[in-house]
Amino acid sequence: MKKSLFLTFILVFITFQALGQSSELTTFNVDRLALNKVGMIVLGSWAIGNFATNAVLLKNPSSKEQGHFYRMNIYWNVVNLALAVPGLRNSLITDPSALSLTTSISDYHQMGKVLLVNAGLDVAYITGGFLMKEMAKTRPNKQDLLNGYGKSLILQGGFLFAFDLVMYGLLQSKSDNLNKILETVTVNADGFSLAFRF
C-alpha cells in the first residue's frame, strides 16, 4: 500500500512538473507572439500613416524634390505594409500552446537573426540616401530626384533602424525566460527529456 501511494505521489508530482514546463513554454510563446504583434502593428501604422500623409502632401508639393520625397515614402511603405500584414496575421493565428520546444527556440532565434540582418540593411539604406544626396551635387538634371529619394531613404531607413534595434532589445529581454525553460531539458543518446528537480 505504501509503495503504491508513493508511486502515485511521484507520478502526480511528475505530471504537475511536466504541466509546469508546458505552461512556462506557452507563456514564453504568448509573450514572444505578443511582442511580434505589437511590432507589426507599429510597422503597419507607420506605413498607413506614411500613405495618408504623403498622399495628401503629394497633391501640392512645394517643389519637384518634395514631390519625389513624398512619392518615395509611399513606395517604401508599400513594402512595410506587405511585411506587417502577414507578420501580424501569423502572430494572431499561431496557437502558442501548440508550439514545441524546438519550434519555439527556432522561431525565437530566427526572429533575432532577421532583426539584426534588417538593422544592417537599414544602415545600408541610410548610407544609400546620403550617397544619393552627394550624387545630386554632380548631376543637375537629376538633382531633384536624387535629393528627394535620398531624403526618403534616410528617413525610412532611420525609422526602420530604430524599430529593428528596439524590437531586438525587447526580444532579447525574453531570453531569461527561455533559458529557465532550457535548464530543465537534458539531452542524451535517446533524445530530449525533462529534468525534474525535487
KEGUGU-932455 format. One record per atom (N, C-alpha, C, CB): x, y, z; residue in one letter. Coordinates in nm, 2 decimals. Atoms other than C-alpha are relative to their C-alpha. Glycine has a CB too. Layout:
<rotis>
    east   north      up  r
       X       Y       Z  A
...
</rotis>
This chain:
<rotis>
    east   north      up  r
    0.08   -0.12    0.00  M
    0.00    0.00    0.00  M
    0.09    0.13    0.00  M
   -0.09    0.00    0.12  M
   -0.09   -0.12    0.00  K
    0.28    0.24    0.09  K
    0.07    0.02   -0.13  K
    0.10   -0.02    0.12  K
   -0.07   -0.01    0.12  K
    0.46    0.16   -0.23  K
   -0.09    0.06   -0.11  K
    0.06   -0.13   -0.05  K
    0.09   -0.05    0.10  S
    0.16    0.23   -0.45  S
   -0.04    0.14    0.03  S
   -0.13   -0.09   -0.01  S
    0.03   -0.14   -0.03  L
    0.08    0.55   -0.26  L
    0.12    0.09   -0.03  L
   -0.03    0.01    0.15  L
   -0.12   -0.07    0.03  F
    0.44    0.66   -0.30  F
    0.02    0.02   -0.15  F
    0.13   -0.07    0.06  F
   -0.01   -0.01    0.15  L
    0.44    0.58   -0.68  L
   -0.11    0.09   -0.05  L
   -0.02   -0.14   -0.06  L
    0.10   -0.09    0.05  T
    0.11    0.76   -0.72  T
    0.04    0.14    0.03  T
   -0.13   -0.03    0.08  T
   -0.05   -0.13   -0.04  F
    0.26    1.06   -0.54  F
    0.11    0.05   -0.10  F
    0.06    0.01    0.14  F
   -0.11   -0.03    0.10  I
    0.57    1.05   -0.77  I
   -0.06    0.03   -0.14  I
    0.10   -0.11   -0.01  I
    0.06   -0.02    0.13  L
    0.36    1.02   -1.08  L
   -0.08    0.13   -0.01  L
   -0.10   -0.11   -0.04  L
    0.07   -0.13    0.00  V
    0.13    1.31   -0.98  V
    0.10    0.12    0.00  V
   -0.09    0.01    0.13  V
   -0.10   -0.10    0.00  F
    0.43    1.52   -0.90  F
    0.07    0.02   -0.13  F
    0.11   -0.03    0.11  F
   -0.06   -0.01    0.13  I
    0.60    1.45   -1.23  I
   -0.10    0.06   -0.10  I
    0.05   -0.14   -0.05  I
    0.10   -0.05    0.09  T
    0.27    1.52   -1.41  T
   -0.01    0.15    0.02  T
   -0.13   -0.06    0.02  T
    0.01   -0.14   -0.02  F
    0.25    1.86   -1.24  F
    0.12    0.08   -0.05  F
   -0.02    0.03    0.15  F
   -0.13   -0.06    0.05  Q
    0.62    1.93   -1.32  Q
   -0.01    0.02   -0.15  Q
    0.12   -0.08    0.04  Q
    0.01   -0.01    0.15  A
    0.55    1.85   -1.69  A
   -0.09    0.10   -0.04  A
   -0.04   -0.14   -0.06  A
    0.10   -0.11    0.03  L
    0.24    2.07   -1.69  L
    0.06    0.14    0.02  L
   -0.12   -0.02    0.08  L
   -0.07   -0.13   -0.02  G
    0.45    2.35   -1.54  G
    0.10    0.03   -0.11  G
    0.08   -0.01    0.14  G
   -0.09   -0.03    0.11  Q
    0.71    2.31   -1.81  Q
   -0.08    0.05   -0.12  Q
    0.09   -0.12   -0.03  Q
    0.09   -0.03    0.11  S
    0.44    2.32   -2.07  S
   -0.06    0.14    0.01  S
   -0.11   -0.10   -0.02  S
    0.05   -0.13   -0.03  S
    0.29    2.62   -1.91  S
    0.10    0.11   -0.02  S
   -0.06    0.01    0.14  S
   -0.11   -0.10    0.02  E
    0.62    2.81   -1.90  E
    0.03    0.02   -0.14  E
    0.13   -0.05    0.08  E
   -0.03   -0.02    0.15  L
    0.68    2.74   -2.27  L
   -0.11    0.07   -0.06  L
    0.02   -0.14   -0.06  L
    0.11   -0.07    0.05  T
    0.33    2.85   -2.35  T
    0.00    0.15    0.03  T
   -0.13   -0.06    0.05  T
   -0.01   -0.14   -0.04  T
    0.38    3.17   -2.15  T
    0.11    0.07   -0.08  T
    0.03    0.01    0.15  T
   -0.11   -0.06    0.08  F
    0.71    3.23   -2.33  F
   -0.05    0.03   -0.14  F
    0.12   -0.09    0.00  F
    0.05   -0.02    0.14  N
    0.54    3.19   -2.67  N
   -0.11    0.11   -0.01  N
   -0.05   -0.13   -0.05  N
    0.10   -0.11    0.00  V
    0.25    3.41   -2.57  V
    0.07    0.14    0.00  V
   -0.09   -0.01    0.13  V
   -0.08   -0.13    0.00  D
    0.50    3.69   -2.48  D
    0.07    0.03   -0.13  D
    0.10   -0.01    0.12  D
   -0.07   -0.02    0.12  R
    0.70    3.64   -2.79  R
   -0.09    0.04   -0.12  R
    0.08   -0.13   -0.04  R
    0.10   -0.03    0.10  L
    0.40    3.64   -3.02  L
   -0.07    0.14    0.02  L
   -0.11   -0.10   -0.01  L
    0.05   -0.13   -0.03  A
    0.26    3.95   -2.84  A
    0.10    0.11   -0.04  A
   -0.03    0.01    0.15  A
   -0.11   -0.09    0.05  L
    0.59    4.13   -2.90  L
   -0.01    0.02   -0.15  L
    0.14   -0.04    0.05  L
    0.01    0.00    0.15  N
    0.57    4.04   -3.27  N
   -0.12    0.08   -0.04  N
    0.01   -0.14   -0.06  N
    0.12   -0.06    0.03  K
    0.21    4.15   -3.28  K
    0.01    0.16    0.01  K
   -0.12   -0.05    0.08  K
   -0.02   -0.14   -0.02  V
    0.29    4.49   -3.13  V
    0.09    0.06   -0.10  V
    0.05    0.03    0.14  V
   -0.10   -0.05    0.10  G
    0.59    4.53   -3.36  G
   -0.07    0.02   -0.14  G
    0.11   -0.09   -0.01  G
    0.06   -0.01    0.13  M
    0.38    4.46   -3.67  M
   -0.11    0.10    0.00  M
   -0.07   -0.14   -0.04  M
    0.09   -0.11   -0.01  I
    0.11    4.70   -3.55  I
    0.07    0.13   -0.02  I
   -0.09    0.00    0.13  I
   -0.08   -0.12    0.01  V
    0.37    4.97   -3.51  V
    0.05    0.02   -0.15  V
    0.12    0.00    0.09  V
   -0.05    0.00    0.14  L
    0.52    4.89   -3.86  L
   -0.12    0.03   -0.09  L
    0.07   -0.13   -0.04  L
    0.11   -0.02    0.08  G
    0.18    4.88   -4.02  G
   -0.06    0.14    0.02  G
   -0.11   -0.10    0.03  G
    0.05   -0.14   -0.03  S
    0.07    5.21   -3.85  S
    0.09    0.10   -0.07  S
   -0.01    0.02    0.15  S
   -0.10   -0.09    0.06  W
    0.39    5.37   -3.97  W
   -0.03    0.01   -0.15  W
    0.15   -0.04    0.02  W
    0.03    0.01    0.15  A
    0.31    5.25   -4.33  A
   -0.12    0.08   -0.04  A
    0.00   -0.14   -0.04  A
    0.13   -0.06    0.03  I
   -0.05    5.36   -4.32  I
    0.01    0.16    0.02  I
   -0.11   -0.06    0.08  I
   -0.01   -0.14   -0.02  G
    0.04    5.70   -4.17  G
    0.08    0.07   -0.11  G
    0.08    0.02    0.13  G
   -0.08   -0.05    0.11  N
    0.30    5.75   -4.44  N
   -0.08    0.01   -0.13  N
    0.12   -0.09   -0.03  N
    0.09    0.00    0.11  F
    0.05    5.66   -4.71  F
   -0.09    0.13    0.00  F
   -0.09   -0.12   -0.01  F
    0.09   -0.11   -0.01  A
   -0.20    5.91   -4.58  A
    0.07    0.14   -0.01  A
   -0.08   -0.01    0.13  A
   -0.07   -0.13   -0.01  T
    0.04    6.20   -4.50  T
    0.06    0.03   -0.14  T
    0.11    0.00    0.10  T
   -0.08   -0.03    0.12  N
    0.25    6.17   -4.82  N
   -0.10    0.01   -0.12  N
    0.10   -0.11   -0.03  N
    0.10   -0.01    0.11  A
   -0.06    6.12   -5.05  A
   -0.06    0.14    0.00  A
   -0.11   -0.11    0.02  A
    0.06   -0.13   -0.01  V
   -0.21    6.44   -4.92  V
    0.11    0.11   -0.04  V
   -0.04    0.03    0.15  V
   -0.10   -0.10    0.04  L
    0.12    6.63   -4.95  L
    0.04   -0.01   -0.15  L
    0.13   -0.02    0.09  L
   -0.04    0.02    0.14  L
    0.19    6.49   -5.30  L
   -0.09    0.07   -0.09  L
    0.00   -0.15   -0.03  L
    0.09   -0.08    0.09  K
   -0.12    6.67   -5.43  K
    0.05    0.14   -0.03  K
   -0.14    0.00    0.07  K
   -0.05   -0.13    0.02  N
    0.05    7.00   -5.39  N
    0.14    0.02    0.06  N
   -0.10    0.11    0.06  N
   -0.14   -0.01   -0.06  P
    0.43    6.96   -5.33  P
    0.06    0.14   -0.03  P
    0.09   -0.10   -0.07  P
   -0.06   -0.14    0.01  S
    0.63    7.28   -5.27  S
    0.11    0.00   -0.11  S
    0.06    0.04    0.13  S
   -0.11    0.01    0.10  S
    0.90    7.16   -5.52  S
    0.00   -0.14   -0.06  S
    0.14    0.04    0.05  S
   -0.02    0.14    0.06  K
    0.99    6.87   -5.76  K
    0.07   -0.09    0.10  K
    0.07    0.01   -0.13  K
   -0.08    0.08   -0.10  E
    1.23    6.75   -5.49  E
   -0.10   -0.06    0.10  E
    0.11    0.08    0.07  E
    0.09    0.05   -0.10  Q
    0.95    6.73   -5.24  Q
   -0.10   -0.10   -0.05  Q
   -0.08    0.12    0.06  Q
    0.08    0.10    0.06  G
    0.73    6.55   -5.48  G
    0.06   -0.14   -0.01  G
   -0.04    0.05   -0.14  G
   -0.07    0.13    0.01  H
    0.99    6.28   -5.53  H
    0.02   -0.06    0.14  H
    0.14    0.02   -0.06  H
   -0.01    0.05   -0.14  F
    1.04    6.26   -5.15  F
   -0.14   -0.06    0.04  F
    0.03    0.12    0.09  F
    0.13    0.05   -0.04  Y
    0.66    6.21   -5.09  Y
   -0.03   -0.13   -0.08  Y
   -0.11    0.10   -0.03  Y
    0.02    0.12    0.08  R
    0.64    5.96   -5.38  R
    0.08   -0.12    0.05  R
    0.03    0.03   -0.15  R
   -0.08    0.11   -0.05  M
    0.93    5.75   -5.25  M
   -0.04   -0.05    0.14  M
    0.15    0.05    0.01  M
    0.06    0.04   -0.13  N
    0.78    5.75   -4.90  N
   -0.11   -0.10   -0.02  N
   -0.04    0.12    0.09  N
    0.11    0.08    0.03  I
    0.47    5.60   -5.05  I
    0.05   -0.14   -0.05  I
   -0.10    0.06   -0.10  I
   -0.05    0.12    0.06  Y
    0.66    5.34   -5.25  Y
    0.06   -0.09    0.11  Y
    0.11    0.02   -0.11  Y
   -0.07    0.07   -0.10  W
    0.87    5.25   -4.95  W
   -0.09   -0.08    0.10  W
    0.09    0.09    0.08  W
    0.10    0.05   -0.10  N
    0.57    5.19   -4.72  N
   -0.09   -0.11   -0.06  N
   -0.07    0.11    0.06  N
    0.07    0.12    0.06  V
    0.41    4.95   -4.97  V
    0.07   -0.13    0.05  V
    0.00    0.01   -0.16  V
   -0.08    0.12   -0.05  V
    0.69    4.71   -4.87  V
   -0.02   -0.02    0.15  V
    0.15    0.03   -0.03  V
    0.02    0.01   -0.14  N
    0.65    4.79   -4.50  N
   -0.14   -0.06    0.03  N
    0.01    0.14    0.07  N
    0.13    0.05   -0.03  L
    0.28    4.72   -4.51  L
   -0.01   -0.15   -0.05  L
   -0.11    0.08   -0.08  L
    0.00    0.14    0.05  A
    0.34    4.40   -4.72  A
    0.07   -0.09    0.10  A
    0.07   -0.01   -0.13  A
   -0.07    0.08   -0.11  L
    0.57    4.28   -4.43  L
   -0.09    0.00    0.13  L
    0.14    0.06    0.03  L
    0.08   -0.01   -0.12  A
    0.34    4.40   -4.15  A
   -0.12   -0.09    0.01  A
   -0.03    0.14    0.03  A
    0.13    0.07    0.01  V
    0.02    4.24   -4.26  V
    0.02   -0.15    0.02  V
   -0.08    0.02   -0.13  V
   -0.02    0.15   -0.02  P
    0.14    3.87   -4.29  P
    0.06   -0.02    0.14  P
    0.09   -0.06   -0.10  P
   -0.06    0.01   -0.13  G
    0.35    3.92   -3.97  G
   -0.10    0.01    0.11  G
    0.11    0.10    0.02  G
    0.11   -0.02   -0.09  L
    0.05    4.04   -3.78  L
   -0.09   -0.12    0.00  L
   -0.08    0.13   -0.02  L
    0.09    0.12    0.02  R
   -0.17    3.76   -3.92  R
    0.06   -0.12    0.07  R
   -0.03   -0.02   -0.15  R
   -0.07    0.12   -0.06  N
    0.09    3.50   -3.82  N
   -0.01    0.01    0.16  N
    0.14   -0.01   -0.05  N
    0.00   -0.02   -0.15  S
    0.10    3.64   -3.46  S
   -0.14   -0.03    0.06  S
    0.05    0.14    0.04  S
    0.14    0.02   -0.05  L
   -0.28    3.63   -3.43  L
   -0.05   -0.14   -0.02  L
   -0.09    0.09   -0.08  L
    0.06    0.14    0.02  I
   -0.34    3.28   -3.57  I
    0.08   -0.11    0.06  I
   -0.01   -0.02   -0.15  I
   -0.08    0.10   -0.06  T
   -0.05    3.10   -3.41  T
   -0.05   -0.04    0.14  T
    0.15    0.04    0.00  T
    0.04    0.05   -0.13  D
   -0.15    2.89   -3.11  D
    0.12   -0.02    0.08  D
   -0.09   -0.13   -0.01  D
   -0.12    0.01   -0.08  P
    0.12    2.94   -2.85  P
    0.02   -0.13    0.07  P
    0.01    0.12    0.10  P
   -0.01    0.13   -0.07  S
    0.04    2.62   -2.67  S
    0.03   -0.12   -0.09  S
   -0.13   -0.03    0.08  S
   -0.02    0.10    0.10  A
    0.08    2.42   -2.99  A
    0.15   -0.01   -0.04  A
   -0.09    0.01   -0.12  A
   -0.14   -0.01    0.05  L
    0.45    2.52   -3.04  L
    0.09   -0.09    0.09  L
    0.05    0.14    0.00  L
   -0.10    0.09   -0.07  S
    0.71    2.26   -2.94  S
    0.12    0.08    0.05  S
    0.04   -0.12   -0.09  S
   -0.12   -0.07   -0.05  L
    1.03    2.35   -2.76  L
    0.09    0.03   -0.11  L
    0.07   -0.09    0.11  L
   -0.10   -0.02    0.11  T
    1.24    2.31   -3.07  T
   -0.06    0.11   -0.10  T
    0.02   -0.13   -0.08  T
    0.06   -0.10    0.09  T
    1.00    2.52   -3.28  T
    0.01    0.14    0.07  T
   -0.15   -0.03   -0.03  T
   -0.01   -0.13   -0.08  S
    0.99    2.79   -3.00  S
    0.14    0.06   -0.01  S
   -0.04   -0.03    0.14  S
   -0.14   -0.04    0.00  I
    1.37    2.80   -2.99  I
    0.04    0.05   -0.14  I
    0.10   -0.11    0.04  I
   -0.03   -0.03    0.14  S
    1.40    2.81   -3.37  S
   -0.07    0.13   -0.04  S
   -0.05   -0.11   -0.09  S
    0.07   -0.13    0.03  D
    1.14    3.09   -3.40  D
    0.06    0.12    0.07  D
   -0.15   -0.01    0.03  D
   -0.06   -0.10   -0.08  Y
    1.30    3.29   -3.13  Y
    0.13    0.05   -0.06  Y
    0.02   -0.05    0.15  Y
   -0.13   -0.03    0.06  H
    1.65    3.27   -3.28  H
   -0.02    0.06   -0.14  H
    0.09   -0.12    0.00  H
    0.03   -0.04    0.13  Q
    1.51    3.32   -3.63  Q
   -0.04    0.15    0.00  Q
   -0.10   -0.08   -0.08  Q
    0.05   -0.13   -0.01  M
    1.33    3.64   -3.53  M
    0.12    0.10    0.03  M
   -0.11    0.02    0.11  M
   -0.11   -0.08   -0.03  G
    1.65    3.77   -3.37  G
    0.10    0.02   -0.12  G
    0.08   -0.06    0.11  G
   -0.09   -0.01    0.12  K
    1.86    3.70   -3.68  K
   -0.06    0.09   -0.10  K
    0.02   -0.14   -0.06  K
    0.07   -0.09    0.10  V
    1.60    3.87   -3.91  V
    0.01    0.14    0.05  V
   -0.15   -0.04   -0.01  V
   -0.01   -0.14   -0.05  L
    1.60    4.18   -3.69  L
    0.14    0.06   -0.01  L
   -0.04    0.01    0.15  L
   -0.14   -0.05    0.01  L
    1.99    4.20   -3.69  L
    0.03    0.02   -0.15  L
    0.09   -0.10    0.06  L
   -0.03   -0.02    0.15  V
    2.01    4.15   -4.07  V
   -0.07    0.12   -0.05  V
   -0.05   -0.13   -0.08  V
    0.07   -0.12    0.04  N
    1.74    4.41   -4.12  N
    0.06    0.13    0.05  N
   -0.15    0.00    0.06  N
   -0.07   -0.12   -0.06  A
    1.93    4.66   -3.89  A
    0.12    0.03   -0.09  A
    0.04   -0.03    0.14  A
   -0.11   -0.03    0.09  G
    2.23    4.61   -4.12  G
   -0.04    0.05   -0.13  G
    0.08   -0.14   -0.02  G
    0.05   -0.06    0.13  L
    2.02    4.67   -4.43  L
   -0.05    0.14    0.02  L
   -0.12   -0.09   -0.04  L
    0.04   -0.14   -0.03  D
    1.88    4.98   -4.26  D
    0.11    0.10   -0.01  D
   -0.07    0.01    0.14  D
   -0.12   -0.08    0.01  V
    2.23    5.12   -4.23  V
    0.03    0.02   -0.14  V
    0.12   -0.07    0.08  V
   -0.03   -0.02    0.15  A
    2.28    5.05   -4.60  A
   -0.10    0.09   -0.06  A
   -0.01   -0.14   -0.06  A
    0.09   -0.09    0.06  Y
    1.96    5.23   -4.68  Y
    0.03    0.15    0.03  Y
   -0.15   -0.03    0.05  Y
   -0.03   -0.14   -0.04  I
    2.06    5.54   -4.48  I
    0.13    0.04   -0.08  I
    0.03    0.00    0.15  I
   -0.13   -0.03    0.07  T
    2.41    5.53   -4.64  T
   -0.04    0.03   -0.15  T
    0.10   -0.12    0.01  T
    0.05   -0.02    0.14  G
    2.24    5.50   -4.98  G
   -0.06    0.13   -0.02  G
   -0.09   -0.11   -0.05  G
    0.07   -0.13    0.00  G
    2.03    5.80   -4.90  G
    0.10    0.12    0.00  G
   -0.09    0.02    0.12  G
   -0.11   -0.10    0.00  F
    2.34    6.01   -4.82  F
    0.08    0.00   -0.13  F
    0.09   -0.02    0.12  F
   -0.07    0.00    0.13  L
    2.51    5.89   -5.13  L
   -0.08    0.06   -0.11  L
    0.03   -0.15   -0.04  L
    0.09   -0.06    0.10  M
    2.21    5.99   -5.34  M
    0.01    0.15    0.01  M
   -0.14   -0.05    0.01  M
   -0.01   -0.15   -0.02  K
    2.23    6.34   -5.19  K
    0.13    0.05   -0.05  K
   -0.02    0.04    0.15  K
   -0.13   -0.04    0.06  E
    2.60    6.36   -5.28  E
    0.00   -0.01   -0.15  E
    0.11   -0.09    0.06  E
    0.00    0.02    0.14  M
    2.54    6.23   -5.63  M
   -0.08    0.12   -0.07  M
   -0.07   -0.13   -0.04  M
    0.09   -0.11    0.05  A
    2.27    6.51   -5.67  A
    0.09    0.12   -0.03  A
   -0.11    0.03    0.10  A
   -0.08   -0.12    0.02  K
    2.55    6.77   -5.65  K
    0.07    0.00   -0.13  K
    0.11    0.01    0.11  K
   -0.08    0.00    0.13  T
    2.72    6.65   -5.97  T
   -0.10   -0.04   -0.11  T
    0.11   -0.11    0.01  T
    0.10    0.03    0.10  R
    2.40    6.56   -6.16  R
   -0.12    0.09    0.00  R
   -0.05   -0.15    0.01  R
    0.10   -0.10   -0.01  P
    2.20    6.87   -6.20  P
   -0.14   -0.04   -0.07  P
    0.04    0.13   -0.07  P
    0.12    0.04    0.07  N
    1.95    6.71   -6.44  N
   -0.09   -0.10    0.08  N
    0.03   -0.06   -0.14  N
    0.07    0.09   -0.09  K
    1.86    6.45   -6.17  K
    0.00    0.04    0.15  K
    0.06   -0.14   -0.01  K
   -0.02   -0.05   -0.13  Q
    1.92    6.67   -5.87  Q
   -0.13   -0.02    0.09  Q
    0.04    0.15    0.00  Q
    0.13    0.01   -0.07  D
    1.55    6.68   -5.76  D
   -0.03   -0.14    0.04  D
   -0.12    0.07   -0.07  D
    0.03    0.14   -0.02  L
    1.50    6.31   -5.80  L
    0.09   -0.06    0.11  L
    0.01   -0.08   -0.13  L
   -0.10    0.06   -0.09  L
    1.82    6.21   -5.62  L
   -0.01    0.06    0.15  L
    0.14    0.03   -0.05  L
    0.02   -0.06   -0.13  N
    1.77    6.46   -5.33  N
   -0.13   -0.05    0.07  N
    0.00    0.16   -0.01  N
    0.13    0.05   -0.05  G
    1.40    6.36   -5.29  G
    0.01   -0.15    0.05  G
   -0.11    0.02   -0.10  G
   -0.01    0.14   -0.04  Y
    1.47    5.99   -5.29  Y
    0.10   -0.02    0.11  Y
    0.05   -0.08   -0.13  Y
   -0.10    0.01   -0.10  G
    1.78    6.03   -5.08  G
   -0.05    0.04    0.14  G
    0.12    0.09   -0.03  G
    0.07   -0.04   -0.12  K
    1.59    6.22   -4.81  K
   -0.09   -0.11    0.05  K
   -0.07    0.13   -0.01  K
    0.09    0.10   -0.04  S
    1.33    5.95   -4.81  S
    0.07   -0.13    0.05  S
   -0.09   -0.04   -0.12  S
   -0.07    0.11   -0.05  L
    1.58    5.67   -4.78  L
    0.06    0.02    0.14  L
    0.12   -0.03   -0.09  L
   -0.05   -0.04   -0.13  I
    1.74    5.85   -4.48  I
   -0.11   -0.01    0.11  I
    0.06    0.14    0.00  I
    0.11    0.00   -0.10  L
    1.40    5.90   -4.31  L
   -0.05   -0.15    0.02  L
   -0.11    0.08   -0.05  L
    0.06    0.13   -0.01  Q
    1.26    5.55   -4.38  Q
    0.11   -0.10    0.06  Q
   -0.04   -0.06   -0.13  Q
   -0.11    0.09   -0.05  G
    1.60    5.37   -4.31  G
    0.02    0.03    0.15  G
    0.12    0.02   -0.07  G
   -0.02   -0.04   -0.14  G
    1.63    5.57   -3.98  G
   -0.11   -0.05    0.09  G
    0.01    0.15    0.01  G
    0.11    0.06   -0.08  F
    1.29    5.47   -3.86  F
    0.01   -0.15    0.01  F
   -0.14    0.03   -0.07  F
   -0.01    0.15   -0.01  L
    1.34    5.10   -3.95  L
    0.12   -0.04    0.08  L
    0.02   -0.05   -0.14  L
   -0.12    0.04   -0.08  F
    1.69    5.10   -3.79  F
   -0.04    0.01    0.15  F
    0.11    0.10   -0.03  F
    0.04   -0.01   -0.14  A
    1.54    5.23   -3.46  A
   -0.10   -0.11    0.03  A
   -0.07    0.14    0.02  A
    0.11    0.10   -0.03  F
    1.24    4.99   -3.49  F
    0.07   -0.14    0.02  F
   -0.09   -0.01   -0.12  F
   -0.07    0.13   -0.01  D
    1.47    4.69   -3.55  D
    0.08   -0.02    0.12  D
    0.08   -0.03   -0.12  D
   -0.08    0.01   -0.13  L
    1.70    4.77   -3.26  L
   -0.09   -0.01    0.12  L
    0.09    0.13    0.01  L
    0.09    0.01   -0.11  V
    1.41    4.83   -3.02  V
   -0.06   -0.14    0.01  V
   -0.11    0.11   -0.01  V
    0.06    0.14    0.00  M
    1.25    4.50   -3.13  M
    0.10   -0.10    0.04  M
   -0.06   -0.03   -0.14  M
   -0.11    0.10   -0.03  Y
    1.58    4.31   -3.10  Y
    0.02    0.01    0.16  Y
    0.13    0.03   -0.07  Y
   -0.02   -0.02   -0.14  G
    1.63    4.46   -2.75  G
   -0.11   -0.07    0.09  G
    0.01    0.14    0.04  G
    0.11    0.06   -0.07  L
    1.28    4.36   -2.64  L
    0.00   -0.15   -0.01  L
   -0.13    0.06   -0.05  L
   -0.01    0.15    0.02  L
    1.32    4.01   -2.79  L
    0.11   -0.06    0.09  L
    0.03   -0.03   -0.14  L
   -0.11    0.05   -0.09  Q
    1.65    3.97   -2.60  Q
   -0.04    0.00    0.15  Q
    0.13    0.08   -0.02  Q
    0.04    0.00   -0.14  S
    1.48    4.06   -2.28  S
   -0.08   -0.12    0.04  S
   -0.09    0.13    0.03  S
    0.07    0.12   -0.02  K
    1.28    3.74   -2.32  K
    0.09   -0.12    0.02  K
   -0.10   -0.03   -0.11  K
   -0.10    0.11    0.00  S
    1.60    3.52   -2.32  S
    0.01   -0.07    0.13  S
    0.13    0.05   -0.05  S
   -0.01    0.06   -0.14  D
    1.60    3.47   -1.94  D
   -0.11   -0.10    0.01  D
   -0.01    0.11    0.11  D
    0.11    0.10   -0.02  N
    1.26    3.30   -1.96  N
    0.03   -0.12   -0.08  N
   -0.13    0.07   -0.05  N
   -0.04    0.12    0.08  L
    1.38    3.07   -2.24  L
    0.11   -0.08    0.07  L
    0.04    0.05   -0.14  L
   -0.11    0.07   -0.07  N
    1.70    2.99   -2.05  N
   -0.05   -0.08    0.12  N
    0.10    0.10    0.05  N
    0.06    0.07   -0.12  K
    1.49    2.89   -1.74  K
   -0.06   -0.13   -0.05  K
   -0.10    0.09    0.07  K
    0.07    0.12    0.05  I
    1.29    2.65   -1.96  I
    0.11   -0.10   -0.04  I
   -0.09    0.04   -0.12  I
   -0.11    0.09    0.05  L
    1.61    2.51   -2.12  L
    0.08   -0.06    0.11  L
    0.10    0.08   -0.09  L
   -0.08    0.06   -0.11  E
    1.77    2.45   -1.78  E
   -0.07   -0.13    0.05  E
    0.00    0.09    0.12  E
    0.07    0.13   -0.04  T
    1.50    2.17   -1.73  T
    0.01   -0.10   -0.10  T
   -0.14    0.04    0.03  T
   -0.01    0.09    0.11  V
    1.59    2.00   -2.05  V
    0.14   -0.07    0.00  V
   -0.03    0.06   -0.14  V
   -0.13    0.07    0.01  T
    1.86    1.73   -2.08  T
    0.00   -0.07   -0.13  T
    0.03   -0.10    0.12  T
   -0.01    0.07    0.13  V
    1.99    1.57   -2.40  V
    0.09   -0.12    0.03  V
    0.07    0.09   -0.11  V
   -0.08    0.12   -0.01  N
    2.11    1.21   -2.41  N
   -0.01   -0.07   -0.13  N
   -0.06   -0.09    0.12  N
   -0.01    0.07    0.12  A
    2.17    0.95   -2.67  A
   -0.14   -0.04   -0.06  A
    0.08   -0.13    0.01  A
    0.14    0.03    0.05  D
    1.79    0.87   -2.69  D
   -0.08    0.12   -0.04  D
   -0.07   -0.08    0.12  D
    0.08   -0.12    0.04  G
    1.68    1.23   -2.74  G
   -0.01    0.10    0.11  G
   -0.14   -0.04   -0.05  G
    0.02   -0.10   -0.11  F
    1.54    1.50   -2.52  F
   -0.08   -0.05    0.11  F
   -0.07    0.13   -0.07  F
    0.08    0.03   -0.11  S
    1.40    1.47   -2.18  S
    0.00    0.12    0.10  S
    0.05   -0.13    0.08  S
    0.01   -0.11   -0.10  L
    1.29    1.70   -1.90  L
    0.06   -0.05    0.13  L
   -0.15    0.04    0.03  L
   -0.07    0.03   -0.12  A
    1.50    1.71   -1.59  A
   -0.08    0.06    0.11  A
    0.14    0.05    0.01  A
    0.08   -0.05   -0.11  F
    1.29    1.74   -1.28  F
    0.08    0.01    0.13  F
   -0.12   -0.10    0.03  F
   -0.08   -0.02   -0.12  R
    1.44    1.89   -0.97  R
   -0.09   -0.01    0.12  R
    0.07    0.14    0.00  R
    0.08    0.02   -0.12  F
    1.30    1.78   -0.63  F
    0.05    0.08    0.11  F
   -0.02   -0.15    0.04  F
</rotis>
